[in-house]
Amino acid sequence: TPYQQRSRAADLSATGATPPPRRFQCPECEKAFPTKGELASHSRCHLKVPAFLCGICGRPFKRRTDYVRHVRNVHEEVGRYSCSQCGERFGRLDKLKRHDKRGCGADPEDDD
């Protein structure tokens, strides 16, 4: 995942080790990766047809990690942040702030 790649790069930098060579180049966009697996994972972003489709709302995803995060944050209500007006839950604070900024549509008068 991108987080793991950044973390690995930070670990290498901290120890003074050099990162592995990026020998596997994407034929679509010229990005290069140190392993075949990372190239294969990246290659899915170029697919015309999404590899994963949410069975609940129909939203398409090219990467499994994005699909799993979507289901967990949107449909399973495991979000740590909830709107004080309407109770909708969000997995990330920035999503709650965006929701608040746009107006959640809840009527504060309904709290009676």
N, C-alpha and C positions, 0 to 999 in steps of 0.2 A: 504494500500500500504506500501511498505517497508519504504518510507519516513515518512509516518504517524506513523508507529510503532517506528521509531527512535525518531521522534519528541515527541511522547507520553512518551517514556522512558526518554528523556531529561527533559520533564516537570515534571515527577514524581521525578526524581533525584533532580531537582532544589528545589522542595517543600519539599523534605525529605520523601515523600510518598513511600510506597513499591509498586512495580509493581504487577499486578494481577497474580495469579498463572497460570502456563501453564498446564492446565488440559487436553487439547485435543491433543493427540499424533498421529502423522502420522504413519500408519501401514507400510508404504513403507520405510521411512528413519529415523524414530524415532525422528524427530523434534517435538517439542511441541508448542502449541499456546494457548493463553488465551481465545479465543472464537471459537465456531463452524464455524463461518463465515470465520475467518482467516485460519482455517484448510482447509475448503472447497476451498478457493482461492488457497492455497498452493498445494492442492492435484492435481490441474490441471497440475502442472509441471511434474507429473508422467505419464500423458496420452501418449499413443503411437500415437494416432491420434490427430493432432492439432485441437483445438476448433474453431479457427478463421483462415480464409484464405483471403489474400488480393485479392480483385477482379480485381485489376489493374495489379499487377506483379506476383501473385500466391504465394507469400512468406507465409509460414505457421506460426502461432503464437498460443501458448498455453494459453496466457493471453490476455484479452480484452484490458487492459491498454497498453500493448506492441503494439498491433495491431493499436490502435487509434494513438499512438505516431508515429508509422511508417507512417501511411497515412498522418498525419499532416506534418511531417518533410520531407518526401520523395516525396509525390505526390501532396500535396496542396501548396507547395512552400511558407510555412509560416516561413521558417527559417530566423533567424535574421542575419545570417552571410553568406556573398556571396563571391565567388571567384572573384578576380579582373581580372583574366585571361579569364575565360569562363562564369562567371555569375551564375554558379550552386550555389544553396542556401542550407544551412545547419542549423539545429535547434540548434546545439551545436558547440562551438568553437573548441573543440578537433577534431570533424569530419572535419571541414574546414582545420585545421592544418594537419591532416592525408592526406587529399586530396592534399594539397599543397606539402607535403613531397613526395608523390608518383608521383607527376606530373600530372596535370590535362589534359594534352594532347592538350590544346589550343595553337594555334600558335600565339605568340605575334606580328608577322608581319601582322596578319589579321586585326589589329586595324585601318588601313588606311581608 
